Amino acid sequence: MSASATKQRALDTAAAAEYIGVARATLKKWRATGDVRVPYIRAGSKILYLVEDLDAFLHAHRVA
């Protein structure tokens, strides 16, 4: 498997919030309180969200 095939796209908090359709403050609140779990990565002072994790979050919270 090539390195590009294993590389995952990551978004910062602002981009992740836009991607899932919530305010940036909402995503920060969820992260701080743990009330709603959205997986994230802490890289030093940066918070990153993998697109595949955001897609899984959206799928899990889908109302059909």
Secondary structure, 3 states (H helix, E strand, C coil): CCHHHHCCCEECHHHHHHHHCCCHHHHHHHHHHCCCCCCCEEECCEEEEEHHHHHHHHHHCCCC
